């Protein structure tokens, strides 16, 4: 995450324009001054959503190096969960911009607050008045009177970093609620409106209509809506298949409207004078220019959205690790916060639900009994293959289930009253197969499912935006993350990776066992990558062993067999400490373009450790001279020959379970000749078409 250097300078140079006064009392026993204020006429609260009844709408946050998260805690409060603090007060902030206040007038800031450990916080305006407040574990109410001397833009901030000497550096929580700024002597009115719950609504959708989620490149969150009777507010959050996260795109000339599926409202720009800092809202379509958007393609096929009226660009603001942050309009810069994916989704299935499989008769079971492979002619990733089938009708009469592959019995399973069953079969032979399940009855008769044809393939790719690329005949993928890539084909097997030295909680989560296998640290031997020592990696691998998942080794930047300083020591430690590594993950980018050293390295890896091998990144590249690019004479042809040689060689080796070519940008200086598709269009180039052709079972 980028650092806000401008804020550093602002706080170091902050000058109190006019001294303010702080009043504090327990929230349940407020001062006489506050009690008298409730009898006065209520007035406008210049802070938006001060009681967090709309979640975190209206607030942005800054959490330095993701040291904290920000969320609504209910009962009028927000919670800031701080993991650690370093040396600056601005490292954790809650922010509202452009409050429509008048320079030269007197105001009162009021709020309730407490913390899990006593500490100091600050609140006030950037480059102006800042009050310091001492929090305890008991909820208190604070009043702070100040004279406002800012003209033009202004920025209100709660400062929750290292404030003075009374701030714990370790993990603790801060709660802030019922925040208000009113003119001196007035009392804030309650925040208007309640959030409308759209969770039970089923909007009308077309079965083959075009619907999208809009995902931010930097945060990996998607646009979402918090809707009130007045209007909707645009925020970011994790994708949950909610209809409030789905949009249609309506084209008018060269511009677009984006209409939210749940609310029927469209994205609109509003000015700070109109809606304070809520610069993008959702309202009913009225044909105004403020509701029109210009879409521009930038690097790697990502998009920027410019408002047709202001030409400002749609962006997230800070707090990448916190859901519920507002999506705003900002001036254009070159950063990934302003870049978005427009990902097609099946809104019809999301709204109406997946069609349930109904099996009531033996005829139903014979036709629909196989659950996985889910359809004929699927490509299935090599290695352990987990066949699944539904329970037969009248299961009490079933003696056992028998799974046959190519007519040979490979698995038996006793019935146990479950709705479905699973049986594992191991295979790395790249060819087509058929599978069938038989329910053998106690009386000796049997009922069989229809045969399901499938192909075993080792071929995958490391990439997170597969919906943009053309079909490459893949059976699996990963993308250096623990979450599946949005928009990827559901039939394509996803393998999670725990990129760095973390993941105990993920490994302990029972819901993640559906993935069956997991990849460990990414290039721990490289400082610029996960940078994990052998000792720390071995300590962390205890959690991998307890997970019950099939565990891949760390993927060292130096190919495993050649990595004596890191990988050999790691594998020695695994053996001594009785840890778990089920297969070895290898990265390899050869500078020579000669396929034989690559093949020899794979064979040597097998001979050394006798464990199945996954080549999770490979290609031809040279990191200093940059000779493998598409403007160097002969480089494309050399890489083409390399791929054409090594993939059949890996397919023939039973101990190679899987491989994933790394798709360089074809314009990359160091490895562009290893690029297989255009990053912007997704169109396969000559090498990509070869990758699609290779590694396929006969008949596919």
Buried (B, 14 or more C-beta within 10 A) or exposed (E): BEEBEEBBEBBEEBEEBEEBEBBBBBBEEBBEEBEEBEEEEEBBBBBBBBBBBBBBBBBBBBBBEEBBBBBBBEEBBBBBBBBBBEEBBBBBBBBBBBBEBEEEEEBBBBBBBBBBBBBBBBBBBBBBBBBBBBBBEEBBBBBBBBBBEBEEEBBBBBBBBBBEEBBBEEBBBBBBBBBBBBBEEBBBEEBEBEBBEBEEEEBEBEEEEEBBBBBBBBBBBBBBBBBBEEBBBBBBBEBEEBBBBBBBBBEEEEBBBBBBBBBEBBBBBBEBEEBBBBBBBBBEEEEEEBBBBBBEEBEBBBBBBBBBBBEBBBBBBBBBBBBBBBBBBBEEEEEBBBBBBBBEBBBBEBBEEEEEEEBEEBEBBBEBBBBBBEEEEBBBBBBBBEBBBBBBBBBEEBBBBBBBBEEEEBBEBEBEEEEEBBBEBEBBEBBBBBBBBBBBBEEEEBBBBBBBBBBBBBBBBBBBBBBBBBEBBBBBBBBBBBEBBBBBEEBBBBBBBBBBBBBBEBBEEEEBEEBBBBBBBBBBBBEEBBBBBBEEBBBBBBBBBEBEBBBBBBBBBBBBBBBEEBBBBBBEBBEEEEBBBBBBBBBBBBBEBBBEBBBEBBBBBBEBBEBBBBBBBBBBBBEEEBBBBBEBEEBBEBBBBBBBBBBEBBBEBEBBBBBBBBBBBBEBBBBBBBBBBBBBEBEBBEBBBBBBEBBBBEEB
